[in-house]
Amino acid sequence: MLPAEQQSLRGSYFYTRDGKAMDIDEDFLVERLAGQGKNAYRVTGRRLVRSNGTTLATDALMLNGELVQARFEWCDEIGSLSHRYQRQATWQFDESTTELPATTLLFGLLRVFTGPLMLGILQNGGSSSVISPSLSMEQGRDKLFEPGLSSRTASSQGFGDWLSADGLILAHSIRFQGGPYAETSQCWLDEHGLLLGYDWSQPAVGLWQVRLRPG
C-alpha cells in the first residue's frame, strides 16, 4: 500500500451524492510495521457522520495485501460496542470459531480497504467470497459486525490518467459487483493499490462518489 521508501501515509476521503457534498468525514493512517516483512501494515481509520454523530472505526493488520486481523468499533448516542476478527485455520469472530475458511477475504468497511479487496478478488480470478461485517441494526445493536458473506466479482478496465493533488498519475480502473453493488460500480487505484476514487449508484437515492484527499 506504500512506496518502498515510505513508512506511513495519512489521508481522508470525501463523499458526494449527485454532486452535493455529504456530512461524512473519513480519515485513515497506514503504517509500515518493522520486522514483519515489507508488506506488513497497520491500517487505522474512522468514519464520522456529522449529522447524527455516529462513528465507525477500524484497526487492522494487513499482510501481503490481505486483511488478517481487524477490530471494529461503533459509537453513537447510546454508547459504543466493538468486535474482532482474526484469521487462523478458519476466521475467528471474537472468541468464536466460524466455519468461514481462511481463504475468504475480509473487508475492513472503510474506503482505505477497498483497493486491497479489489486486488485480492482479481488475484482470485475475478471472483471471491467476501466477509463484510454487518452494519445493519434491523435485528438489534448486538448484531452489528456479525459476519455477512457474499460473492463479489471484479474486472480490470485497464490503466489511464487520474488527476491527483500532485498532477496526473496512472490509475487502475476496476469494475465490480456483488452484495449491494451493481455492475456499474467502479473504483480507481494508484500503483500501490490505494483507492483514489469510487463511484456507485444507490437505487432511489442517487450517484455516490468518493475521492481521496491526501494529507
Residue, then its C-alpha position, 0 to 999 in steps of 0.5 A: m500500500l506504500p512506496a518502498e521508501q515510505q513508512s506511513l501515509r495519512g489521508s481522508y476521503f470525501y463523499t458526494r451524492d449527485g454532486k452535493a457534498m455529504d456530512i461524512d468525514e473519513d480519515f485513515l493512517v497506514e503504517r509500515l510495521a518493522g520486522q514483519g516483512k515489507n508488506a506488513y501494515r497497520v491500517t487505522g481509520r474512522r468514519l464520522v457522520r456529522s449529522n447524527g454523530t455516529t462513528l465507525a472505526t477500524d484497526a487492522l493488520m494487513l499482510n501481503g495485501e490481505l486483511v488478517q486481523a481487524r477490530f471494529e468499533w461503533c459509537d453513537e448516542i447510546g454508547s459504543l460496542s466493538h468486535r474482532y476478527q482474526r484469521q487462523a485455520t478458519w476466521q475467528f469472530d471474537e472468541s468464536t470459531t466460524e466455519l468461514p475458511a481462511t481463504t475468504l477475504l475480509f473487508g475492513l468497511l472503510r474506503v482505505f480497504t477497498g483497493p486491497l479487496m479489489l486486488g485480492i478478488l482479481q488475484n482470485g480470478g475475478s471472483s471471491s467470497v467476501i466477509s463484510p461485517s454487518l452494519s445493519m441494526e434491523q435485528g438489534r445493536d448486538k448484531l452489528f459486525e456479525p459476519g455477512l458473506s457474499s460473492r463479489t466479482a471484479s474486472s480490470q478496465g485497464f490503466g489511464d490518467w487520474l488527476s491527483a493533488d500532485g498532477l496526473i498519475l496512472a490509475h487502475s480502473i476496476r469494475f465490480q459487483g456483488g452484495p449491494y453493488a451493481e455492475t456499474s460500480q467502479c473504483w480507481l487505484d494508484e500503483h500501490g493499490l490505494l483507492l483514489g476514487y469510487d463511484w456507485s449508484q444507490p437505487a432511489v437515492g442517487l450517484w455516490q462518489v468518493r475521492l481521496r484527499p491526501g494529507 
